[in-house]
Amino acid sequence: MEATLTAETLSHASRKLALRWRTPKSAAEHLEMSERTLERMRATGGGPRFSKCGRQIRYRDDWIDDWLEKRSFTSTRAARAANCP
């Protein structure tokens, strides 16, 4: 069976691709933190992975999710032991 590309399919695919990358503002909103905190984390290496091209900084949703997953704990003791801010 051959897949047919329709305007609706292409529109959905382009929306999915567009949502894959976030600006620092969008990433900070998603993480419920200030852009300044995210900027500090970029400078010190403590934040989510990011891409930079010239002055443009972008975060992929899956990189943000991975970063959050690595900071998932079942107790505050475990979080302290991992030395996670």
C-alpha positions in Angstrom: 0.0 0.0 0.0 1.5 3.3 -1.1 1.3 6.3 1.3 -0.2 9.4 -0.1 1.0 12.8 1.1 -1.8 15.3 1.5 -1.7 18.9 2.5 -3.0 17.8 6.0 -0.2 15.3 6.4 2.5 17.8 5.3 1.0 20.4 7.6 1.1 18.0 10.5 4.7 17.0 9.7 5.9 20.6 9.5 4.2 21.4 12.8 5.9 18.5 14.4 9.3 19.5 13.0 8.7 23.2 14.1 7.8 22.0 17.7 10.9 19.9 17.9 13.2 22.9 18.6 12.7 25.6 21.3 14.1 29.1 21.8 15.7 29.8 25.2 12.5 31.7 26.1 10.2 28.7 25.1 12.6 26.2 26.9 12.6 28.3 30.0 8.8 28.5 30.0 8.5 24.8 29.5 10.9 24.2 32.4 9.2 26.8 34.5 12.4 28.7 35.2 13.7 32.1 34.1 15.7 32.6 30.9 18.5 34.0 33.0 18.7 30.7 35.0 18.8 28.7 31.8 21.5 31.1 30.5 23.6 30.5 33.7 23.1 26.8 33.3 24.5 27.0 29.7 27.5 28.9 30.9 28.3 26.5 33.8 27.3 23.3 32.0 24.5 22.3 34.3 21.5 22.7 32.0 20.0 20.7 29.1 22.0 20.1 26.0 21.6 22.9 23.3 22.6 23.8 19.8 24.2 27.1 18.8 24.6 28.6 15.4 26.0 32.1 15.5 23.9 33.8 18.2 21.0 31.5 17.8 20.5 29.0 20.6 18.0 26.2 20.4 16.9 23.3 22.6 15.4 20.1 21.3 12.4 18.8 23.2 14.0 15.4 23.5 17.2 16.9 25.0 15.1 18.7 27.5 13.2 15.5 28.3 16.4 13.6 28.7 17.9 16.2 31.0 14.7 16.1 33.2 14.7 12.3 33.2 18.3 12.3 34.5 17.1 14.5 37.4 14.2 12.2 38.4 14.5 10.8 42.0 12.3 9.0 44.4 13.6 10.9 47.4 15.4 14.1 48.3 18.2 12.0 49.8 18.8 10.4 46.4 18.8 13.9 44.8 21.3 15.2 47.3 23.5 12.1 46.8 23.5 12.8 43.1 24.6 16.3 43.9 21.8 17.6 41.6 21.0 21.3 42.0 
